Structure formats: C-alpha cells, structure tokens
Amino acid sequence: PGFISFGRCGFPKSISTKEKLNEYLTLLIFNVSCFHTGVNFQINKYLAYIPNAPPCLKMPPPEQNDVITDERIQQSLPQQNVALVTMAVTNILGNFSPIERFYVQTRALNRKGYIGENMAVSVDQEDCILRMVKMMEDLVGKIKERNVGKFLPYDVLSPDNIPITTEI
C-alpha cells in the first residue's frame, strides 16, 4: 500500500512461493539495514561541508555560460549561522543511536547481543542467525584486510558498521 499511487509499485497482495518470500525478505532486510546505513550515516561526511550541498544560496544559481570564480562561490554560500545549523543537524542524523545493534556476535561489540532475552527464537533460528553472524564476522575481517594501508579506508558497509534495524 505504500506506493499505491504509483499503480503497480509496492508490496504484492500475496506471496505464493518460498523463492518470492526469500526475495522480498532479502529486499526488506537490505533496505532497513545496508541501504539505510549507506545513505543516512554518511550524511554528515557529505553535507557538513557546506560547499558540497548548501542548504540555501544567497545568489541565484549560475547560468550556463557564467564564469564561476571563488568569489562568486563564497558570495553564494549561506550565512555562517545557517551553515552551523546544517552542520549540527547532519552531525546528529549521521551518528548511530547509543542503543544501536549491529551485525556482529560478541556482546563487547554488540551492546545488546544479537540473540538476547528480548528475542523469541527457536534452536533452528538461533543456529541460522549464528551462521549468518559468522559470515558477517568473516566479511568484517576481509574488509579490514582490504583497507590496510589505505589513506581513506572504505568501511561504510562493513557489518560492524551496519545496524540490524532502523532507529528513528
């Protein structure tokens, strides 16, 4: 129903095969964890530098053949108080919640534990979760190994940086 105004978009009325269920669950999990992390938690890195995406401009945007100078850019950028508010808001939105839960197994790294008292899971489900967590831990190791010696390591989608759920 979420995209009902778009006609054929949105969630199906029924799912009749395990393959389709797997597909939709994968999409759901990816969107509320990996995709959300990749987009939202990077907001401060991009938007806190005001010239990247100014929240407003003091001058009209340049025309096709206008000469763009440093002076023109500086005159166009918002006032300092607007820039500071933007930086503060993106800093808040770009940080993890203090109670966030991540795709890692150990309680030292995962503040609440992946399988805690508040999760009703069967033995089969717990085994499946632990296998997935092991794969995630292996992936963390591969990403850390790949980033050794890099000036700017890329770890945005490392499982230890991806919350299990979306917190608002």
C-alpha positions in Angstrom: 0.0 0.0 0.0 2.9 2.4 0.5 3.3 3.2 -3.2 -0.3 2.7 -4.2 -0.5 6.0 -6.1 2.2 4.7 -8.5 0.0 1.9 -9.8 1.9 -1.3 -10.0 4.6 -0.4 -7.5 4.6 -1.6 -3.9 4.4 -4.8 -2.0 2.4 -7.7 -3.6 -1.0 -8.7 -2.2 0.2 -12.2 -1.7 3.5 -14.3 -1.9 2.9 -17.8 -3.1 6.4 -19.3 -3.3 9.4 -19.6 -1.0 11.6 -18.0 -3.6 9.4 -14.9 -3.7 9.3 -14.8 0.1 13.1 -15.0 0.1 13.3 -12.2 -2.4 11.1 -9.8 -0.5 12.6 -10.6 2.9 16.1 -10.0 1.4 14.9 -6.7 -0.1 13.4 -5.7 3.2 16.4 -6.6 5.3 18.8 -4.9 2.9 16.8 -1.7 2.8 16.4 -1.3 6.6 20.0 -2.1 7.3 22.6 -1.9 4.5 20.9 0.7 2.2 19.8 2.8 5.2 23.4 2.8 6.6 25.0 3.6 3.2 22.7 6.6 2.7 21.9 8.0 6.1 25.1 7.5 8.2 27.2 9.2 5.5 25.1 12.3 5.5 27.5 14.2 7.8 30.5 13.4 5.7 28.9 14.9 2.6 26.5 17.6 3.9 28.6 19.0 6.7 31.0 20.6 4.2 28.6 23.3 3.1 30.0 23.8 -0.5 29.1 20.2 -1.3 25.4 20.8 -0.9 24.5 24.2 0.6 21.1 24.3 2.3 20.4 27.6 0.6 22.1 30.1 -1.7 22.4 33.9 -1.3 22.6 34.4 -5.1 20.8 32.7 -8.0 22.4 29.7 -9.5 24.8 30.4 -12.3 23.6 30.4 -15.9 25.2 28.0 -18.5 27.9 30.5 -19.7 28.6 32.4 -16.5 32.1 32.5 -15.2 32.4 30.8 -11.8 35.0 32.3 -9.5 35.9 31.6 -5.9 34.5 35.0 -5.0 31.1 34.1 -6.7 31.0 30.8 -4.8 31.8 32.5 -1.4 29.1 35.1 -2.1 26.6 32.4 -2.9 27.1 30.3 0.2 24.7 30.7 3.2 25.5 32.8 6.2 27.6 31.2 9.0 24.6 30.6 11.3 22.7 28.7 8.6 25.9 26.7 7.9 26.3 25.9 11.6 22.7 24.7 12.0 23.1 22.5 8.9 26.4 21.0 10.2 24.8 20.3 13.7 21.7 18.6 12.2 23.7 16.4 9.8 26.0 15.5 12.7 23.0 14.4 14.8 21.4 12.5 11.9 24.7 10.9 10.8 25.5 9.3 14.1 24.5 5.9 15.5 22.0 5.7 18.3 23.6 4.8 21.7 21.4 1.6 21.8 22.1 0.5 18.2 22.5 -3.2 17.5 25.0 -4.3 14.8 25.6 -7.4 12.7 28.3 -8.8 15.0 28.1 -11.5 17.6 30.1 -10.6 20.6 28.5 -8.5 23.4 31.6 -6.3 23.6 31.0 -5.2 20.0 27.2 -5.6 20.0 25.8 -3.7 23.0 22.7 -5.7 23.4 23.8 -9.0 21.9 22.4 -10.4 18.7 20.3 -13.0 20.4 19.1 -11.6 23.7 16.4 -12.2 26.2 14.0 -10.0 24.2 14.2 -12.2 21.1 12.0 -15.3 20.9 13.9 -17.7 18.6 13.9 -21.4 18.2 17.1 -23.5 18.2 16.9 -23.8 14.4 16.5 -20.0 14.1 19.4 -19.4 16.5 21.6 -21.7 14.5 20.7 -19.9 11.3 21.4 -16.5 13.0 24.8 -17.7 14.3 25.8 -19.0 10.9 24.9 -15.6 9.4 26.8 -13.7 12.1 29.9 -15.9 11.4 29.7 -15.0 7.7 29.4 -11.3 8.7 32.4 -11.6 11.0 34.4 -13.1 8.2 33.3 -10.3 6.0 34.5 -7.7 8.6 37.9 -9.4 8.5 38.1 -9.3 4.7 37.1 -5.6 4.7 39.7 -4.7 7.3 42.3 -6.6 5.4 41.4 -4.8 2.2 41.7 -1.4 3.9 45.2 -2.0 5.4 47.5 0.9 4.4 44.7 2.9 2.6 44.7 6.6 3.3 40.9 6.6 3.3 39.6 3.1 4.2 36.2 2.2 2.9 34.2 0.6 5.7 30.7 2.1 5.3 29.1 -1.3 4.5 31.2 -3.3 6.9 28.8 -5.4 9.0 30.3 -3.9 12.2 29.0 -0.5 10.9 25.5 -1.7 9.8 22.8 -1.6 12.4 20.4 -4.5 12.4 17.4 -2.2 12.4 16.5 1.4 11.6 16.3 3.6 14.6 14.3 6.8 14.5 
